Amino acid sequence: MGEAGTSRQLNLCDACGRQYDVTHLESGRRVRCECGAKFVVSRPKPHEPRALRCSACGGNLKANGQKCEYCAAEITLEEKRLACVCPKCFARLATDARFCMECGVEIAPQALFALEESTRCPRCKGALRSRDLGQTSVVECASCGGLWLDEAAFVRLCERAEAESVPAGSLARPPLPNPELTKVQGYIPCLACAQLMTRKNYASSSGVILDVCRNHGVWFDAQELDRVLAFIRGGGLERARQKQIETLRAEQSKLRAAKLAAGELSAGGLDERVAWRSGRARETAFGTTLDLVLDLLF
């Protein structure tokens, strides 16, 4: 995921053709591909695309056409949507483009952004390697067992775990973690931006302290991901939803009492505001797993 306000820059591995997000890396940095080859980050100046191919299906476009003849997708070059750069011809791309409008290459970046060749484990300085776990890509440390996931991959795992969860009360909560695994070991840098990450108790009640970079991903020390998923499968997210609702209701009650006591708002006007806040509480608490996971984590 790229930095705010910056076009996402993709680069190709010359050996295998894999595409990597190198937005966070400077030109000239060396990157290690999953195939074992290495390539140098290139950041040439992007140019406006010539609409030669459909960005939805890759089909050839007629000159001055308004729609693709094959899939009927509209042809647009709205600048606000061109927030990515083609890894082959470096033309600007729409954020959701599947094909480059100029050279026609399929846009299929790796799930994880590129790691500089010299990147080491932020916890133990051991060697890192990336690999696929089903539909999820992770970076792992071969020495300490730590794992790095980006935001989207973590959300997918949480959604899958919640789908496997059992009804509340029918399963004991996950056992308390081994104290040796929860010792505070200090703040560690993000693998992408090198800024110190924030430490968060996931869902405020799981007891799993995660290292989080809001822009790039989450670091899990050994067994932390397993404990988060066990917490979710045991009904942890549902309990977090209920806690959110109770907290918001308590806040609304305090607000109502304070406003009425101060005479700042009529009872009718306040009822409308409380009703609106209650609706937002239900909307947040019973929203998608994505919304809740990000809210509880970040």
Long-range contacts (C-beta under 8 A, 24 or more apart in sequence): 1-113, 1-150, 1-151, 1-215, 1-216, 2-83, 3-193, 3-215, 4-215, 7-46, 7-82, 7-83, 7-84, 7-85, 7-92, 8-83, 8-84, 8-85, 8-95, 9-43, 9-85, 10-84, 10-85, 10-86, 10-87, 10-107, 10-109, 11-39, 11-41, 11-42, 11-87, 11-114, 12-39, 12-87, 12-88, 13-37, 13-39, 14-39, 15-39, 18-110, 19-87, 19-107, 19-108, 19-109, 19-110, 20-109, 20-110, 20-113, 20-114, 21-109, 21-110, 21-113, 21-114, 22-113, 22-114, 23-113, 24-113, 24-192, 24-193, 24-216, 25-114, 25-116, 29-116, 29-117, 30-116, 30-117, 30-118, 31-114, 31-115, 31-116, 31-117, 32-115, 32-116, 32-117, 34-110, 34-130, 34-131, 38-117, 41-114, 44-90, 45-90, 46-85, 46-86, 46-90, 46-91, 46-92, 47-90, 47-91, 47-92, 48-77, 48-82, 48-91, 48-92, 49-77, 49-82, 49-86, 49-91, 49-92, 49-93, 49-100, 49-101, 49-102, 50-91, 50-101, 50-102, 51-75, 51-77, 51-101, 51-102, 52-101, 52-102, 52-103, 52-104, 53-99, 53-100, 53-101, 53-102, 53-103, 53-104, 54-99, 54-101, 55-93, 55-94, 55-97, 55-98, 55-99, 55-100, 55-101, 56-97, 56-98, 56-99, 57-98, 57-99, 58-98, 58-99, 58-104, 58-106, 61-101, 77-101, 110-137, 111-136, 111-137, 111-150, 111-152, 111-153, 112-137, 112-138, 112-139, 112-148, 112-150, 112-153, 113-150, 113-192, 113-216, 115-139, 115-191, 119-191, 121-146, 122-146, 122-188, 122-189, 122-190, 122-191, 122-211, 122-219, 123-185, 123-188, 123-219, 123-221, 128-191, 139-191, 144-221, 144-222, 145-221, 145-222, 145-223, 146-219, 146-220, 146-221, 146-222, 147-219, 147-220, 147-224, 147-225, 148-191, 148-217, 148-218, 148-219, 148-220, 149-217, 149-218, 149-220, 149-225, 150-216, 150-217, 150-218, 151-216, 151-217, 151-218, 151-294, 153-217, 154-217, 154-218, 154-293, 154-297, 155-289, 155-290, 155-293, 155-294, 157-225, 157-229, 158-228, 158-229, 158-232, 158-237, 158-289, 158-293, 159-289, 159-290, 159-293, 161-229, 161-232, 161-233, 162-232, 162-233, 162-237, 162-289, 164-233, 165-232, 165-233, 165-234, 165-235, 165-237, 165-238, 166-233, 166-234, 166-235, 167-235, 168-235, 168-238, 168-239, 169-235, 171-233, 171-234, 171-235, 172-234, 173-231, 173-234, 173-235, 173-236, 174-227, 174-230, 174-231, 174-234, 174-236, 176-207, 177-207, 177-208, 177-223, 177-227, 181-221, 181-222, 181-223, 181-224, 182-207, 182-208, 182-209, 184-209, 185-221, 187-211, 188-219, 190-215, 190-216, 190-217, 191-216, 191-217, 191-219, 192-216, 192-217, 200-297, 200-298, 202-228, 202-231, 202-296, 202-297, 203-231, 203-236, 203-237, 203-240, 203-296, 204-240, 204-243, 204-296, 205-236, 205-239, 205-240, 205-243, 206-231, 206-236, 210-297, 212-297, 212-298, 214-298, 218-297, 237-289, 237-292, 237-293, 237-296, 240-292, 240-296, 241-285, 241-286, 241-292, 242-285, 244-281, 244-284, 244-285, 245-281, 245-282, 245-285, 248-277, 248-278, 248-281, 248-285, 249-278, 249-281, 252-277, 252-278, 252-281
